[in-house]
């Protein structure tokens, strides 16, 4: 529970209803800051929020536009994201610093509608400013929703009963009894009486009594003193030096009143001379301003032709600057085209060089000749091997035939045949 007092005159403020449509005024930001402190935003948001490095708010941060409007808007949407998370909603995640303000404002309004705290008078264009009534309205609605989610509520202030006022007549009786005791007891009793008269309790009695208490005391019977007037005067003359207050105490209201009176008299004494001095100074300043204005008019009339020439030259300079910018753009375009053509030319040159190298290269022909020679040598070797194999086969065949003939006709004929065959092989 928390108490919120905004009414004057000692009256108790009515209990505030959380979630009600906020009434935007000069104290709205202070109320929002008070509720954020209840939610411990200085520790849970300022120090722990992961998207940015924030500082604690002041009482006028979102009331007017800041010098850095983008950071102010980012602070606002980040705080709204944190408040929606406290309200058990994930519809509005923490934004990035360079997100689109329009999209971020639209997403925030969608999150508010999902929380059932949206206001029809709020537009995304009013939120992207980062300050103003719309921003304060959204923050007030979200912080109330977060407090309601946390189970927080306000209650009315309960003041203790006022103490009964003391009657003025009883005070007068008490003072009369103290005076009689002081006269009978001597200086010690007088000193005690002085302390009692200057006490805070008696001051409170006189303040509370007021004019009504004095009228009541007049209506009652007068108190009959029991001390003679001469004895009273003697006692007053004796006690008067003791009752003098100290003027060297800076906290004494009497010394302050006297110093204020002295200063007031000094101000009244110096005021006429200072007023005359200030009036003369004001007259002199007015004359100087008038002379400056006349001089400015004279200079303007004298240099009017020069001003016209300057304006014409400035127009010509602006036109020349525009022409220069256009020429620069055309040069940039032509440079880009030149770079593209140069790149194509380099590619064509590379292709031509590659084809020339391929057309003048004799390496393949040399390799073909070497391969032909190698193939011919291999053919010769193969022919030699084939002849040897044929000879071996023929010899084997002849041997078989000779063996057959030897078995039939004898060895002589076989030897003559072998000699003939041998001679034929040698001749071959």
Buried (B, 14 or more C-beta within 10 A) or exposed (E): EEEBEEEEEEEEBEEBEBEEEBEBEEEBBBBBBBBBEBBEBBEEBBEEBEBBEBEEBEEEBBBEEBEEBEBBBBBBBBBBBBBBBBBEBEBBEBBEEEEEBEEBBBBBBEBBEBBEBBBEEBEBEBBBBBBBBBBBBBBBBBBBBBBBBEEBEBEEBEEEEEEEBBBBBEBBBBBBEBBBEBBEEEEEBBBBBBEBEEEEEBEEBEEBBEEEBEEEBEEEEEBEEEEEEEEEEEBEEEBEEEEEEEEEEEEEEEBEEEEEEEEEEEEEEEEEEEEEEEEEEEEEEEEEEEEEEEEEEEEEEEEEEEEEEEEEEEEEEEEEEEEEEEEEEEEEEEEEEEEEEEEEEEEEEEEEEEEEEEEEEEEEEEEEEEEEEEEEEEEEEEEEEEEEEEEEEBEEEBEEBBEEBBEEEEEEEBEEBBEEBEEEEEEE
